[in-house]
């Protein structure tokens, strides 16, 4: 699903089991088309344009960990939160690496296409020159045989 936020498109990558939260995000954040007065009347506490981190639900995990640290309790649930947060960060890193790789490959592709175009133009010009030489040779032979 593609959504537009502030002049760009982002592809939403839903995580398993978050369809309710995802529907809430869609309803809550797809409001750029509303009138400015409607937005002011609603006075939303959340930002209108969610960050990429919101798609990975990192903030609730960090808040739960913060509460656990402040309370001084460390239990199985706390360890599970740490593991989940580490997993989510790894997924974020994979996404960033993927985006970086895509950008790099596209820029190299453009440069590569320019190089191939230049090579093709050189070959085309060489073939034109050879055809002109061949035509001249044929005309010369024809003229010499006619005499």
N, C-alpha and C positions, 0 to 999 in steps of 0.2 A: 504494500500500500504506500503510495507516495503522497506526501503532504507538503504544502508550501509554507515556509516560515521566513519572513523577512527577506524576500528576494531570492531564496534558494529552495531547492527541493531536497528532502531527506526521505530516505526509504526507511520505514518503520520496521524494525525487526522484533516481532513479538517473542516473548519468552514463554515456555510452557507454563500453563496454569495462571496466566495473568490476563485472561480475556476480560474479566470484570474491570480490572484496573485500566486495561487498554481502552475499553469503551468509555470509561470515565475521562481518560486523557483526551480521547477524540471529542467528546462533548464539551469538555472544559477548555481545551486549547484551540479548537477550530472556530475562533470567533473574530478573525481579522475582518470579516465581511460585515460585522455589526456596526451600527452607527456609533460614533464617539460618545454621544450622550448615553447610549445604552451601556457602554462599557463603564462610564463613570458612575452610573446608577448602581451597577452591580458591585463595585468596589471589591474586586477579587483579591484575596491575599496571595495567590500564586501568580508567578509571572505569566504573561500572555504567550511567550515563546519559550517552550521547554528546551532545556539543554539536552545534548545527546546523552548525558549521564542519567537523565530522568527515564530514558527508555530502558536502562539497565537497573533501575530501582536501587541506586546506591545510597541515596540519602536516608531512606528508612533503616537500612542496615547500619549505616554509620551512627544514626541517632540511637538505635538499640544498643550498639556497642558502647557509645558514650554513656548512656544510662547505666549499663552494667559496670563500667569502669568507675563512674562516680559513686555507685552503690558499694563498690568494693567486692562484688560477688563474682566468682569465677566458677562456672559449672559447665555441664555438658552443653547446655543451650548456648552459652557464651562461646564455647569452642566451635560449635556449629555455625554461629554467626561469623566468626573469624574465617572459617573455611569457605562459607558462602561469599563473603566479601572478597576473599582472595580469588575465588573462581570468577566472580563478576569482573574484577580488575583484569584477570587474564583474558577474558572475552573482549573487554574494551581494548586491551593491547593488541589482540589479534585483529580487531576491526580497524584500528588505527594503522597497523602494519599493512593490512589489505588495501586501505585507502591510499596509503603512501605508495605502495607498489603499483596500484592502478594508475595513479598520477604519473609516476615515473615511466611506466610502460607506454602511456599515451603520449607523453612528450617525446620519448625516444621514437615512437612510431611516426610522429609528425616529422621529426628530423630525418628519419629513415626514408619516409615518403618523398621528402624534398630531394634527398640524395639520389633515389631511384629515378625521380623525374628528370633530374639533371643528366644522369647517365643515359636515359632513354632519349632525351633531346639530342645528346651528342651522337648517339647511334643513328637517329633519324637524319641528322645533318650529314653524317658520313655516307649513309645510303643515298641521300639526294645527290651528293657529289659523285658517287660511283655511277648512279643512273645517268647523270649529265655527261660523264666521261664516256659511258657506254653508248649513249645516244650520239655523241660527237664522233665516236669511232665508227659506228654504223653509218652515219651520214657521210663520213669521209670515204669509207669503203664503197658506198653506193655512188658517190660522186666520181670516184676514180674508175669504177667499172663502167660508168656511163660514158666516159670520155673515150 
